[in-house]
Amino acid sequence: MVEKVITLENVPLAEFLGTANENIRQIAQAFPQSKIVSRGNEIRIQGGAPEILRINDLINLLLEHFDRFGHLTPENVKDYLDVEGIPFEEANRDQVIVFGNKGLVIKPKSANQRKLVEAAMTNDLVFALGPAGTGKTYIAVALAVRALKNREVKRIIITRPAVEAGENLGFLPGDLQEKLDPYLRPIYDALQDMVPPEKLKYYQETRVIEIAPLAYMRGRTLHDAFVLLDEAQNTTSEQIKMFLTRMGPNSKVIITGDQTQVDLPVRQKSGLAEALKILKDVKGIGVVSLSGKDVIRHKLVKAIIEAYEKDQEDRDQERYEANSRKSNG
């Protein structure tokens, strides 16, 4: 019998350990051959050496997660413990997407993010759907960077429709790049996490990494490329069809979108919604839906998304009841 003591320093214990120590209890249930006890700011582990090493590695991963995202839920713990029956340490090793700057390890942080990674491995075209904060764009950028680093593609192309909250980019000051930069900030932030600054600058100057508005894709064939279409809910039917038909040999495409945040004119149908309906039976296309459970931003973001989702459900129910009364009246 071996004992290991882990001291938690500079960590809010209640938030890390979970309500009524739920997070630690979940770990203890996963390792019944060991004894895991939390007292004060210490976690004591007793058991066989190999299992203690696994538990120690797991807790370090959870501390890394908490340090990065500011929260740790029982769902997060479950995700780290087991991925569809694969031991957590094996899954964790295999699920690393790319090693970023300053030792940053970029990997899926939720079950649906893992599904997105798996879908991209088995399909040349993937739709990643979900609200803000679910990591769909970040994971897509990481997959693109990995493909470039592994020489699976020769370039990365990231594009999005030039529509934002009803504003037309033409009314903004500056040249095209200056107009687009604020809207592409999340993509730049992701790239800066994953690619050294000098190399990123070189890649952009040589167009190995290209970031451009969707209109610039017309007439092109995008071959040997990992292509990301972001904010696709703001495409028109014509735009998304044009984009989809740009796919060339040895190209991978991920299309991200939040169907609840369409910024097109009121009577303009979202091309994303139409494409999903038209392509639903086409083989070789993956569709992954993320939800509030996958949010990895501040814990309030998850609560906000859930509140809006409930409000939408209530509105739908009210409309249904109103229509029923009309039909019966």
C-alpha positions as CSV (number, residue, x, y, z in Angstrom):
1,M,0.0,0.0,0.0
2,V,1.4,3.4,-1.1
3,E,0.2,6.8,0.0
4,K,0.3,10.0,-2.0
5,V,-0.6,13.5,-0.7
6,I,-1.5,16.2,-3.1
7,T,-1.6,19.7,-1.7
8,L,-4.0,22.2,-3.4
9,E,-2.4,25.6,-3.4
10,N,-4.1,28.8,-4.7
11,V,-7.2,26.9,-5.7
12,P,-10.7,27.7,-4.5
13,L,-11.4,24.4,-2.8
14,A,-15.2,24.5,-2.9
15,E,-15.1,25.1,-6.7
16,F,-12.4,22.6,-7.5
17,L,-13.7,19.8,-5.2
18,G,-17.3,20.4,-6.2
19,T,-20.5,20.6,-4.2
20,A,-20.3,18.2,-1.3
21,N,-17.0,17.0,-2.8
22,E,-18.8,15.6,-5.8
23,N,-15.8,15.8,-8.1
24,I,-13.5,13.9,-5.7
25,R,-16.3,11.3,-5.0
26,Q,-16.5,10.7,-8.8
27,I,-12.8,10.0,-9.0
28,A,-13.0,7.7,-6.0
29,Q,-15.8,5.7,-7.6
30,A,-13.7,5.3,-10.8
31,F,-10.8,3.8,-8.8
32,P,-12.4,1.5,-6.3
33,Q,-9.1,-0.2,-5.5
34,S,-7.7,3.0,-4.0
35,K,-8.8,5.2,-1.1
36,I,-9.2,8.9,-1.9
37,V,-9.9,11.3,0.9
38,S,-10.1,15.1,0.8
39,R,-9.3,17.0,4.0
40,G,-8.8,20.7,4.0
41,N,-6.5,21.6,1.1
42,E,-5.0,18.0,0.9
43,I,-6.1,15.0,-1.2
44,R,-4.8,11.8,0.3
45,I,-4.6,8.7,-2.0
46,Q,-3.8,5.2,-0.8
47,G,-3.5,2.2,-3.1
48,G,-1.2,0.4,-5.5
49,A,1.6,2.5,-7.1
50,P,0.3,2.2,-10.8
51,E,-3.2,3.4,-9.9
52,I,-1.9,6.2,-7.7
53,L,0.1,7.4,-10.6
54,R,-3.0,7.4,-12.8
55,I,-5.0,9.3,-10.1
56,N,-2.1,11.8,-9.6
57,D,-2.0,12.5,-13.4
58,L,-5.8,12.9,-13.5
59,I,-5.8,15.4,-10.7
60,N,-3.0,17.4,-12.4
61,L,-5.1,17.5,-15.6
62,L,-8.1,18.7,-13.6
63,L,-6.0,21.4,-12.0
64,E,-4.8,22.5,-15.4
65,H,-8.4,22.6,-16.6
66,F,-9.5,24.7,-13.6
67,D,-6.5,27.1,-14.0
68,R,-7.4,27.6,-17.7
69,F,-11.2,27.8,-17.6
70,G,-12.0,28.8,-14.0
71,H,-14.4,26.0,-13.3
72,L,-14.6,22.3,-12.9
73,T,-17.9,20.5,-13.2
74,P,-18.7,16.8,-12.6
75,E,-19.2,16.5,-16.3
76,N,-15.7,17.7,-16.9
77,V,-14.4,15.1,-14.5
78,K,-16.4,12.4,-16.2
79,D,-15.0,13.5,-19.6
80,Y,-11.4,13.2,-18.3
81,L,-12.0,9.9,-16.6
82,D,-13.3,8.0,-19.5
83,V,-14.0,8.4,-23.2
84,E,-16.4,5.8,-24.4
85,G,-14.8,3.1,-22.3
86,I,-11.1,4.0,-23.1
87,P,-9.0,4.5,-20.0
88,F,-8.7,8.3,-19.4
89,E,-4.9,8.5,-19.7
90,E,-4.9,6.6,-23.0
91,A,-7.7,8.8,-24.3
92,N,-6.1,11.9,-23.1
93,R,-2.9,11.1,-24.9
94,D,-4.6,10.3,-28.2
95,Q,-7.0,13.3,-28.0
96,V,-4.3,16.0,-27.9
97,I,-4.9,18.0,-31.1
98,V,-1.8,20.1,-31.1
99,F,0.8,21.5,-28.7
100,G,0.6,25.2,-28.8
101,N,2.9,28.1,-27.6
102,K,4.4,28.2,-24.1
103,G,3.6,24.5,-23.4
104,L,-0.1,24.9,-24.1
105,V,-1.7,21.5,-24.7
106,I,-4.8,21.9,-26.9
107,K,-7.3,19.1,-26.6
108,P,-11.1,18.7,-26.6
109,K,-12.6,19.6,-23.2
110,S,-16.0,18.0,-23.6
111,A,-17.7,15.0,-25.1
112,N,-19.1,17.0,-28.0
113,Q,-15.8,18.6,-28.7
114,R,-14.3,15.1,-28.9
115,K,-17.1,14.2,-31.4
116,L,-16.1,17.1,-33.5
117,V,-12.5,15.9,-33.5
118,E,-13.6,12.4,-34.5
119,A,-16.0,13.7,-37.1
120,A,-13.2,15.7,-38.7
121,M,-11.0,12.6,-38.8
122,T,-13.6,10.5,-40.7
123,N,-15.3,13.1,-42.9
124,D,-14.0,15.6,-45.4
125,L,-16.9,18.0,-44.6
126,V,-18.1,18.7,-41.1
127,F,-20.8,21.0,-39.8
128,A,-20.1,22.2,-36.2
129,L,-23.2,23.8,-34.7
130,G,-23.6,25.4,-31.3
131,P,-23.8,28.6,-29.3
132,A,-20.9,31.0,-28.4
133,G,-18.4,29.6,-26.0
134,T,-18.6,25.9,-27.0
135,G,-15.2,26.0,-28.5
136,K,-16.3,24.9,-32.0
137,T,-14.2,27.6,-33.8
138,Y,-11.2,27.0,-31.5
139,I,-11.2,23.3,-32.0
140,A,-11.6,23.7,-35.8
141,V,-8.6,26.1,-35.9
142,A,-6.6,23.6,-33.9
143,L,-7.5,20.8,-36.3
144,A,-6.4,23.0,-39.2
145,V,-3.1,23.8,-37.5
146,R,-2.5,20.1,-36.8
147,A,-3.2,19.2,-40.5
148,L,-0.7,21.8,-41.6
149,K,2.0,20.8,-39.1
150,N,1.6,17.1,-40.2
151,R,1.8,18.1,-43.8
152,E,-1.6,16.7,-44.5
153,V,-2.5,20.0,-46.3
154,K,-0.4,22.8,-47.8
155,R,-2.4,25.7,-46.5
156,I,-5.2,26.9,-44.2
157,I,-8.0,29.1,-45.5
158,I,-10.3,30.7,-43.0
159,T,-13.3,32.7,-44.2
160,R,-16.6,34.1,-43.0
161,P,-19.4,36.2,-44.4
162,A,-18.9,39.9,-44.0
163,V,-22.1,40.4,-41.9
164,E,-22.2,41.3,-38.2
165,A,-25.2,42.3,-36.1
166,G,-26.8,44.1,-39.0
167,E,-23.8,46.2,-39.8
168,N,-22.3,46.5,-43.3
169,L,-18.5,46.4,-43.4
170,G,-18.5,49.1,-46.1
171,F,-19.5,51.7,-43.5
172,L,-16.5,51.0,-41.3
173,P,-13.3,52.9,-41.6
174,G,-10.1,51.5,-43.0
175,D,-9.1,49.0,-45.8
176,L,-10.6,45.6,-46.1
177,Q,-8.2,43.9,-43.7
178,E,-8.8,46.6,-41.0
179,K,-12.6,46.2,-41.5
180,L,-12.4,42.5,-41.1
181,D,-9.9,42.2,-38.2
182,P,-12.3,42.9,-35.3
183,Y,-14.7,40.2,-36.6
184,L,-11.9,37.7,-37.0
185,R,-10.3,38.4,-33.6
186,P,-11.3,35.0,-32.1
187,I,-9.6,33.2,-35.0
188,Y,-6.4,35.3,-34.7
189,D,-6.5,34.6,-30.9
190,A,-6.7,30.9,-31.5
191,L,-3.9,31.0,-34.1
192,Q,-1.7,32.9,-31.7
193,D,-2.2,30.2,-29.1
194,M,-1.1,27.6,-31.5
195,V,1.6,29.0,-33.9
196,P,4.7,30.9,-32.8
197,P,4.4,34.6,-33.7
198,E,7.2,34.8,-36.3
199,K,6.0,31.6,-38.0
200,L,2.4,32.9,-38.0
201,K,3.6,36.2,-39.6
202,Y,5.5,34.2,-42.2
203,Y,2.6,31.9,-42.9
204,Q,0.3,34.9,-43.5
205,E,2.8,36.8,-45.7
206,T,3.2,33.7,-47.9
207,R,-0.5,32.9,-47.8
208,V,0.1,29.5,-46.2
209,I,-2.5,30.8,-43.8
210,E,-5.1,32.9,-45.5
211,I,-7.9,34.8,-43.7
212,A,-10.4,36.4,-46.1
213,P,-14.1,37.3,-46.5
214,L,-16.4,34.7,-48.1
215,A,-16.8,36.8,-51.3
216,Y,-13.2,36.1,-52.1
217,M,-13.8,32.4,-52.4
218,R,-15.9,32.8,-55.6
219,G,-14.3,31.2,-58.7
220,R,-11.5,29.4,-56.7
221,T,-10.8,25.7,-56.2
222,L,-9.6,25.1,-52.7
223,H,-7.3,22.1,-53.0
224,D,-4.7,20.7,-50.6
225,A,-6.2,22.9,-48.0
226,F,-7.9,22.8,-44.6
227,V,-10.8,25.3,-45.0
228,L,-12.9,26.8,-42.2
229,L,-16.1,28.7,-42.8
230,D,-16.9,30.5,-39.6
231,E,-20.2,32.1,-38.6
232,A,-22.0,30.3,-41.4
233,Q,-25.4,31.1,-40.1
234,N,-24.9,34.5,-41.7
235,T,-24.4,33.1,-45.2
236,T,-27.2,33.3,-47.8
237,S,-28.3,30.2,-49.8
238,E,-26.2,31.3,-52.8
239,Q,-23.1,32.0,-50.7
240,I,-23.0,28.6,-48.9
241,K,-23.6,26.7,-52.1
242,M,-20.8,28.7,-53.8
243,F,-18.5,27.9,-50.9
244,L,-19.4,24.2,-50.7
245,T,-18.6,23.8,-54.4
246,R,-15.1,25.2,-53.9
247,M,-13.9,21.9,-52.4
248,G,-11.0,20.5,-54.3
249,P,-8.8,17.4,-54.1
250,N,-7.3,16.7,-50.7
251,S,-9.3,19.4,-48.9
252,K,-10.9,19.3,-45.5
253,V,-13.8,21.6,-44.6
254,I,-15.3,22.5,-41.3
255,I,-18.3,24.9,-41.3
256,T,-19.2,26.4,-37.9
257,G,-22.4,28.3,-37.0
258,D,-24.8,29.3,-34.3
259,Q,-28.3,29.0,-35.7
260,T,-29.7,31.1,-32.9
261,Q,-27.6,34.1,-33.8
262,V,-28.5,34.9,-37.4
263,D,-27.6,38.5,-38.3
264,L,-29.1,38.5,-41.8
265,P,-31.9,40.9,-42.8
266,V,-35.2,39.7,-41.3
267,R,-36.6,38.1,-44.4
268,Q,-33.3,36.6,-45.6
269,K,-33.2,32.8,-45.0
270,S,-29.9,31.5,-43.5
271,G,-27.9,29.4,-46.0
272,L,-26.7,27.2,-43.2
273,A,-30.1,26.0,-42.2
274,E,-31.0,25.3,-45.8
275,A,-27.7,23.5,-46.5
276,L,-28.3,21.2,-43.4
277,K,-31.7,20.3,-44.7
278,I,-30.6,19.7,-48.3
279,L,-27.5,17.7,-47.4
280,K,-28.9,15.6,-44.5
281,D,-28.8,12.4,-46.4
282,V,-25.4,12.9,-48.2
283,K,-22.8,10.4,-47.1
284,G,-19.4,11.7,-46.1
285,I,-20.7,14.7,-44.3
286,G,-20.5,14.9,-40.5
287,V,-22.8,17.1,-38.3
288,V,-21.9,17.7,-34.7
289,S,-24.1,19.7,-32.4
290,L,-22.6,21.4,-29.3
291,S,-24.7,22.9,-26.5
292,G,-24.5,24.8,-23.3
293,K,-22.9,21.8,-21.6
294,D,-19.9,22.3,-23.8
295,V,-19.3,26.0,-22.8
296,I,-15.8,26.5,-21.5
297,R,-16.0,30.2,-20.8
298,H,-17.0,31.9,-17.6
299,K,-19.6,29.8,-15.8
300,L,-22.1,32.6,-16.2
301,V,-22.0,32.1,-20.0
302,K,-23.4,28.6,-19.6
303,A,-26.2,30.0,-17.4
304,I,-27.0,32.8,-19.9
305,I,-27.2,30.3,-22.8
306,E,-29.5,28.0,-20.7
307,A,-31.8,30.9,-19.8
308,Y,-32.1,31.9,-23.5
309,E,-32.8,28.3,-24.5
310,K,-35.5,28.1,-21.9
311,D,-37.0,31.4,-23.0
312,Q,-37.1,30.1,-26.6
313,E,-38.8,26.9,-25.5
314,D,-41.4,28.9,-23.6
315,R,-42.1,31.1,-26.6
316,D,-42.5,28.0,-28.8
317,Q,-44.9,26.5,-26.3
318,E,-46.9,29.7,-26.2
319,R,-47.2,29.8,-30.0
320,Y,-48.2,26.1,-30.1
321,E,-50.9,26.7,-27.5
322,A,-52.2,29.8,-29.3
323,N,-52.4,27.9,-32.6
324,S,-54.2,25.1,-30.9
325,R,-56.8,27.4,-29.5
326,K,-57.3,29.0,-32.9
327,S,-57.7,25.5,-34.5
328,N,-60.2,24.5,-31.8
329,G,-62.0,27.8,-31.8
